[in-house]
């Protein structure tokens, strides 16, 4: 699917709308990847930066969660229920951010451990 040039909406808005529809219609099921930035850029024939902007819109709406491993669809019914709960939307955003930070921390921990293990003389320091 390509972005319609005669559509008055920005390309990122069109891509976000298509993905939003796919999530709400369960074409993209909750918990599954929506696709990599590269795959989505190819699918919509737009730049990766534009894809990132579209994904940001869906994250802000609570329809996506992002980890170090990609972007995953959330259940739109749960998102709607959280929005109706008042502060649930705020809690949902905090939980999304916490999940993202936890993922980044885990990735950084792995990097540090690999760097520490590869440091020359590492075995001598532990004695």
C-alpha positions as CSV (number, residue, x, y, z in Angstrom):
1,X,0.0,0.0,0.0
2,X,1.3,3.4,-0.9
3,X,0.4,6.7,0.5
4,X,-2.2,8.6,-1.5
5,X,-0.8,11.8,-2.9
6,X,-4.2,13.4,-3.3
7,X,-5.0,12.8,0.4
8,X,-4.8,16.1,2.4
9,X,-3.3,14.3,5.4
10,X,0.4,14.0,5.9
11,X,2.0,10.7,4.9
12,X,2.7,9.7,8.5
13,X,-1.0,10.3,9.4
14,X,-2.1,8.1,6.5
15,X,0.3,5.3,7.6
16,X,-0.8,5.7,11.2
17,X,-4.4,5.4,10.2
18,X,-3.8,2.2,8.2
19,X,-1.9,0.6,11.0
20,X,-4.6,1.8,13.5
21,X,-7.2,0.1,11.4
22,X,-5.2,-3.1,11.1
23,X,-4.8,-3.2,14.9
24,X,-8.5,-2.4,15.6
25,X,-9.6,-5.0,13.0
26,X,-7.2,-7.6,14.4
27,X,-5.3,-7.9,11.1
28,X,-2.4,-7.2,13.4
29,X,-3.2,-9.1,16.5
30,X,-2.4,-7.9,20.1
31,X,1.1,-8.8,21.1
32,X,2.4,-9.3,17.6
33,X,5.0,-7.1,15.9
34,X,3.7,-4.5,13.5
35,X,6.8,-4.8,11.4
36,X,10.2,-3.2,11.4
37,X,10.7,0.4,10.4
38,X,12.3,-0.8,7.2
39,X,9.4,-3.2,6.3
40,X,6.8,-0.5,7.0
41,X,8.8,2.1,5.0
42,X,8.7,-0.3,2.1
43,X,5.0,-1.2,2.6
44,X,4.0,2.4,2.6
45,X,6.7,3.7,0.2
46,X,7.7,6.4,2.7
47,X,10.9,7.2,4.5
48,X,11.9,5.5,7.8
49,X,11.7,8.8,9.5
50,X,8.1,9.2,8.4
51,X,7.4,5.6,9.7
52,X,8.9,6.5,13.0
53,X,6.5,9.5,13.3
54,X,3.5,7.3,12.5
55,X,4.6,4.8,15.1
56,X,5.0,7.6,17.6
57,X,1.4,8.6,17.0
58,X,0.2,5.1,17.7
59,X,2.4,4.8,20.8
60,X,0.9,8.1,22.1
61,X,-2.6,6.6,21.6
62,X,-1.5,3.5,23.5
63,X,-2.0,1.1,20.5
64,X,1.7,0.2,20.4
65,X,4.3,-0.7,22.9
66,X,7.9,-0.5,22.0
67,X,10.7,-2.6,23.4
68,X,14.3,-3.1,22.3
69,X,13.0,-5.8,20.0
70,X,10.4,-3.9,18.1
71,X,7.0,-2.4,18.1
72,X,4.1,-4.5,19.2
73,X,0.3,-4.1,18.9
74,X,-1.7,-3.7,22.1
75,X,-5.3,-4.8,22.5
76,X,-7.4,-1.9,21.5
77,X,-10.2,-3.0,23.9
78,X,-7.7,-2.7,26.8
79,X,-6.5,0.6,25.6
80,X,-10.1,1.9,25.4
81,X,-10.9,0.5,28.9
82,X,-7.8,2.2,30.3
83,X,-8.9,5.5,28.8
84,X,-12.3,5.2,30.3
85,X,-10.8,4.5,33.7
86,X,-9.6,8.1,33.9
87,X,-6.1,7.9,35.3
88,X,-5.6,4.6,33.5
89,X,-4.4,6.3,30.4
90,X,-1.7,8.0,32.5
91,X,-0.8,4.8,34.1
92,X,-0.7,3.1,30.7
93,X,1.8,5.7,29.5
94,X,4.0,5.3,32.6
95,X,4.0,1.5,32.2
96,X,4.9,1.8,28.5
97,X,7.8,4.1,29.4
98,X,8.9,1.9,32.2
99,X,8.9,-1.1,29.8
100,X,11.0,0.8,27.3
101,X,13.5,2.0,30.0
102,X,13.7,-1.6,31.4
103,X,14.4,-2.9,27.9
104,X,17.2,-0.3,27.3
105,X,18.7,-1.0,30.7
106,X,18.8,-4.8,30.0
107,X,20.5,-4.1,26.6
108,X,23.0,-1.8,28.3
109,X,23.7,-4.4,31.0
110,X,24.5,-6.9,28.3
111,X,26.8,-4.5,26.6
112,X,28.7,-3.7,29.8
113,X,29.1,-7.4,30.6
114,X,30.5,-8.1,27.2
115,X,32.9,-5.2,27.4
116,X,34.0,-6.2,30.9
117,X,34.6,-9.8,29.8
118,X,36.7,-8.7,26.9
119,X,38.9,-6.3,28.9
120,X,42.6,-7.5,29.0
121,X,43.8,-8.3,32.4
122,X,40.2,-8.8,33.7
123,X,41.1,-12.1,35.5
124,X,44.0,-10.4,37.4
125,X,41.7,-7.7,38.9
126,X,39.5,-10.3,40.5
127,X,42.3,-11.8,42.6
